[in-house]
Amino acid sequence: MTAPAVERAAPPGERPADPTTRRRSPLGRALRTWLPPVVFLVALLEGWELWVGLRHEASYVLPTPVGIAKALYDSRHVLGGHVATTLEETLIGLVVGTVAGVALAVAISAVPFVRRAVWPLVVTSQTIPMLVLAPLLALGFGFGMAPKVVVVSLIVFFPVAVSTVAGLASADREQVDLVRSMGATPVQVLRLVLLPSALPDFFAGLKIAATYAVAGAVIGEWVGGSSGLMIFINRSQRSYRTDQVYAGVAVIALLSMALFCCVELLARRAMPWRHPSHRRSQEPS
């Protein structure tokens, strides 16, 4: 009699692997993830194209997706410089806002007085619309890159700080006490226990921040400047090139999606234990 096959027990703290997931190829996983949104997007664009054709809308009122794609291709040489400017402002502001948000979160976690004194002011600052704050920043910092970077940093700062504070507060107190009982310094407790436990919440906030970072740079460019996607959109509006306006909006959406995907990939690299499929792909065969 053949002995029944015994499945390997999952290590403590690790979810048992789903046999269907284990057998699914990388191509199958990619199709399962990306095929539904791609099909839905194609259906929306096709419906848009049919709607404009049936109503005989003028191109300066509502261009078709084909017309927008053509405008995007025709403007590719002009758009390159504007995209580079907006992307530079976005990345610098994203880094500055992330560093500031994490630093404040650590200070709030370590010093209760900082939480009582600073945190209410940080929350209150988020009630000021960025469209109102951007002109004031332009008056203080001029019309160069500085006010745009500040706008992006302020937009990025809050979700990163809030999520990191929540992550630090959710750390296992027993692990903290154990490390302290072994003679660890506060810096070692932060590095060995608190920060690793806060990584999931930190990256959740960073994904939100990255999504809005490009919009923050565009808001900063709305106040003034000589280059950037908002400058391109404003010039297209004054020229009644609605198709180019839509093309600029499409580029903003694509940049936001690209930043979100980059943060997702960074999160997978930083937390391989939360992504078993990524971990198995990294293991030598």
C-alpha positions as CSV (number, residue, x, y, z in Angstrom):
1,M,0.0,0.0,0.0
2,T,1.3,3.4,-0.9
3,A,1.7,5.8,1.9
4,P,-0.4,9.0,1.5
5,A,1.4,12.1,0.6
6,V,2.1,14.4,3.5
7,E,2.1,18.1,2.8
8,R,4.9,20.1,4.3
9,A,3.7,22.2,7.3
10,A,4.1,25.9,6.9
11,P,6.7,27.5,9.3
12,P,5.2,29.4,12.2
13,G,4.0,32.9,11.2
14,E,3.9,32.0,7.5
15,R,0.7,31.3,5.6
16,P,0.4,27.9,4.0
17,A,1.0,28.1,0.2
18,D,-2.0,27.7,-2.0
19,P,-1.4,24.7,-4.4
20,T,-3.1,26.6,-7.2
21,T,-0.9,29.7,-6.6
22,R,2.2,27.5,-6.4
23,R,1.4,25.9,-9.8
24,R,0.5,29.1,-11.6
25,S,3.2,30.4,-13.9
26,P,4.5,34.0,-13.9
27,L,2.7,34.6,-17.2
28,G,-0.6,33.4,-15.7
29,R,-0.2,35.6,-12.6
30,A,0.6,38.6,-14.8
31,L,-2.5,37.9,-17.0
32,R,-4.7,37.5,-13.9
33,T,-3.5,40.8,-12.5
34,W,-3.4,43.0,-15.6
35,L,-5.8,41.6,-18.1
36,P,-9.1,42.8,-16.4
37,P,-8.1,46.5,-16.0
38,V,-6.6,46.5,-19.5
39,V,-9.8,45.1,-21.0
40,F,-11.9,47.6,-19.0
41,L,-9.7,50.5,-20.1
42,V,-10.0,49.5,-23.7
43,A,-13.8,49.2,-23.4
44,L,-13.9,52.7,-21.9
45,L,-11.8,54.2,-24.7
46,E,-13.9,52.5,-27.3
47,G,-17.1,53.8,-25.7
48,W,-15.6,57.3,-25.7
49,E,-14.7,57.0,-29.4
50,L,-18.2,55.9,-30.3
51,W,-19.8,58.6,-28.1
52,V,-17.9,61.4,-29.8
53,G,-18.6,59.9,-33.3
54,L,-22.4,59.5,-32.7
55,R,-22.8,63.0,-31.2
56,H,-20.5,64.6,-33.8
57,E,-18.6,66.6,-31.2
58,A,-16.1,69.1,-32.4
59,S,-12.5,68.2,-31.6
60,Y,-12.0,71.5,-29.7
61,V,-14.9,70.5,-27.4
62,L,-14.2,66.8,-26.8
63,P,-11.4,65.1,-28.8
64,T,-11.5,61.4,-29.4
65,P,-8.9,59.0,-27.8
66,V,-7.3,58.6,-31.2
67,G,-7.0,62.4,-31.6
68,I,-5.5,62.6,-28.1
69,A,-3.0,59.9,-29.0
70,K,-2.1,61.7,-32.2
71,A,-1.6,65.0,-30.3
72,L,0.6,63.2,-27.7
73,Y,2.7,61.8,-30.5
74,D,3.0,65.1,-32.4
75,S,3.9,67.0,-29.2
76,R,6.5,64.4,-28.0
77,H,9.5,66.7,-28.6
78,V,7.9,69.6,-26.8
79,L,6.5,67.4,-24.0
80,G,9.9,65.9,-23.2
81,G,11.3,69.0,-21.5
82,H,8.0,69.6,-19.6
83,V,7.9,66.0,-18.4
84,A,11.5,66.2,-17.2
85,T,10.9,69.4,-15.2
86,T,7.7,68.0,-13.5
87,L,9.4,64.7,-12.8
88,E,12.4,66.4,-11.3
89,E,10.2,68.5,-9.0
90,T,8.2,65.5,-8.1
91,L,11.1,63.2,-7.2
92,I,12.9,65.9,-5.1
93,G,9.7,66.8,-3.3
94,L,8.9,63.1,-2.7
95,V,12.3,62.4,-1.1
96,V,12.2,65.6,1.0
97,G,8.6,64.9,2.2
98,T,9.3,61.3,2.9
99,V,12.4,62.0,5.0
100,A,10.6,64.8,6.9
101,G,7.6,62.6,7.5
102,V,9.6,59.7,8.8
103,A,11.7,62.0,11.0
104,L,8.6,63.5,12.6
105,A,7.0,60.1,13.1
106,V,10.2,58.9,14.9
107,A,10.2,62.0,17.1
108,I,6.5,61.6,18.0
109,S,7.1,58.0,18.8
110,A,10.1,58.7,21.0
111,V,9.1,62.0,22.7
112,P,5.4,62.2,23.9
113,F,5.8,66.0,24.2
114,V,6.4,66.3,20.5
115,R,3.1,64.5,19.8
116,R,1.2,66.8,22.1
117,A,2.8,70.0,20.9
118,V,3.4,69.4,17.2
119,W,0.9,66.9,16.0
120,P,-2.2,69.1,16.3
121,L,-0.4,71.8,14.3
122,V,0.5,69.3,11.6
123,V,-3.1,68.1,11.3
124,T,-4.4,71.7,11.2
125,S,-2.0,72.5,8.4
126,Q,-3.8,70.0,6.2
127,T,-7.0,72.0,6.3
128,I,-5.4,74.7,4.1
129,P,-6.1,74.1,0.4
130,M,-2.9,73.7,-1.5
131,L,-4.3,75.9,-4.3
132,V,-4.4,78.7,-1.7
133,L,-1.0,77.9,-0.2
134,A,0.9,77.6,-3.5
135,P,0.7,81.4,-4.4
136,L,2.0,82.3,-0.9
137,L,4.9,79.9,-1.3
138,A,5.7,81.5,-4.7
139,L,5.8,84.9,-3.0
140,G,8.2,83.6,-0.4
141,F,10.4,81.3,-2.6
142,G,10.1,82.9,-6.0
143,F,9.0,81.3,-9.2
144,G,11.8,78.8,-9.6
145,M,11.8,75.1,-8.6
146,A,11.8,75.8,-4.8
147,P,8.1,76.5,-4.4
148,K,7.1,73.5,-6.5
149,V,9.3,71.2,-4.4
150,V,7.8,72.6,-1.2
151,V,4.3,72.0,-2.4
152,V,5.1,68.4,-3.3
153,S,6.9,67.9,0.0
154,L,3.9,69.2,2.0
155,I,1.6,66.8,0.1
156,V,3.9,63.8,0.6
157,F,4.7,64.7,4.2
158,F,1.3,64.1,5.8
159,P,0.4,60.6,4.6
160,V,3.9,59.3,5.2
161,A,4.0,60.8,8.7
162,V,0.5,59.5,9.7
163,S,1.2,55.9,8.4
164,T,4.6,55.7,10.0
165,V,3.3,56.9,13.3
166,A,0.7,54.1,13.2
167,G,3.3,51.6,12.2
168,L,5.6,52.5,15.0
169,A,2.7,52.4,17.5
170,S,1.7,48.9,16.4
171,A,5.1,47.4,17.2
172,D,5.1,44.3,19.4
173,R,5.7,45.6,23.0
174,E,7.0,42.2,24.1
175,Q,9.7,42.3,21.4
176,V,10.6,45.9,22.4
177,D,10.9,44.8,26.1
178,L,12.9,41.7,25.1
179,V,15.4,43.8,23.1
180,R,15.7,46.3,25.9
181,S,16.2,43.6,28.5
182,M,19.2,42.4,26.4
183,G,20.8,45.8,26.8
184,A,19.8,47.5,23.5
185,T,20.0,51.2,23.2
186,P,17.0,53.3,22.1
187,V,18.6,53.6,18.6
188,Q,19.0,49.8,18.4
189,V,15.4,49.3,19.5
190,L,14.3,51.6,16.8
191,R,16.5,49.9,14.1
192,L,15.8,46.3,15.1
193,V,12.2,46.3,16.1
194,L,10.3,49.6,15.6
195,L,11.3,50.4,12.0
196,P,10.9,46.9,10.6
197,S,7.4,46.7,12.1
198,A,6.5,50.0,10.7
199,L,7.5,49.2,7.1
200,P,4.1,48.0,5.9
201,D,2.3,51.1,7.1
202,F,5.1,53.3,5.9
203,F,4.9,51.9,2.3
204,A,1.1,52.2,2.4
205,G,1.4,55.9,3.1
206,L,4.2,56.3,0.6
207,K,2.0,54.8,-2.1
208,I,-0.7,57.4,-1.4
209,A,2.0,60.1,-1.3
210,A,3.5,59.0,-4.6
211,T,0.1,59.0,-6.3
212,Y,-0.5,62.7,-5.4
213,A,3.1,63.9,-5.7
214,V,2.8,64.6,-9.5
215,A,-0.4,66.5,-8.9
216,G,1.4,68.6,-6.3
217,A,4.1,69.5,-8.8
218,V,1.5,70.5,-11.3
219,I,-0.3,72.7,-8.7
220,G,3.0,74.4,-8.0
221,E,3.6,75.0,-11.7
222,W,0.1,76.5,-12.0
223,V,1.3,79.5,-10.0
224,G,4.1,80.3,-12.5
225,G,7.2,78.9,-14.2
226,S,8.7,78.5,-17.6
227,S,8.5,74.7,-17.9
228,G,6.4,71.8,-16.7
229,L,3.3,69.9,-17.6
230,M,1.0,72.6,-16.2
231,I,2.7,75.2,-18.4
232,F,2.1,72.9,-21.4
233,I,-1.5,72.5,-20.5
234,N,-2.0,76.3,-20.0
235,R,-0.4,77.1,-23.3
236,S,-2.6,74.4,-25.0
237,Q,-5.7,76.0,-23.4
238,R,-4.9,79.4,-24.7
239,S,-4.3,77.9,-28.2
240,Y,-7.7,76.0,-28.0
241,R,-5.8,72.7,-28.4
242,T,-8.1,70.6,-26.3
243,D,-6.5,67.5,-27.6
244,Q,-3.1,68.6,-26.2
245,V,-4.8,69.4,-22.8
246,Y,-6.0,65.9,-22.6
247,A,-2.6,64.6,-23.7
248,G,-1.0,66.5,-20.8
249,V,-3.5,65.1,-18.4
250,A,-2.8,61.6,-19.7
251,V,0.9,62.1,-19.1
252,I,0.2,63.2,-15.5
253,A,-1.8,60.1,-14.9
254,L,0.9,57.9,-16.5
255,L,3.6,59.4,-14.3
256,S,1.5,58.9,-11.2
257,M,0.9,55.3,-12.1
258,A,4.6,54.8,-12.8
259,L,5.6,56.2,-9.4
260,F,3.0,54.0,-7.6
261,C,4.4,50.9,-9.4
262,C,8.0,52.0,-8.4
263,V,7.0,52.2,-4.7
264,E,5.2,48.8,-5.0
265,L,8.4,47.3,-6.3
266,L,10.5,48.9,-3.6
267,A,8.1,47.6,-1.0
268,R,8.5,44.1,-2.4
269,R,12.3,44.4,-2.2
270,A,12.2,45.8,1.3
271,M,9.6,43.3,2.7
272,P,10.1,39.9,0.9
273,W,8.5,38.1,3.7
274,R,5.1,39.7,2.8
275,H,5.4,38.6,-0.9
276,P,6.1,34.8,-1.1
277,S,6.0,34.7,-4.9
278,H,8.7,37.4,-5.1
279,R,10.8,35.6,-2.6
280,R,10.6,32.3,-4.5
281,S,11.6,34.1,-7.7
282,Q,14.7,35.4,-6.0
283,E,15.7,31.9,-4.7
284,P,18.3,30.1,-6.8
285,S,17.0,27.1,-8.7
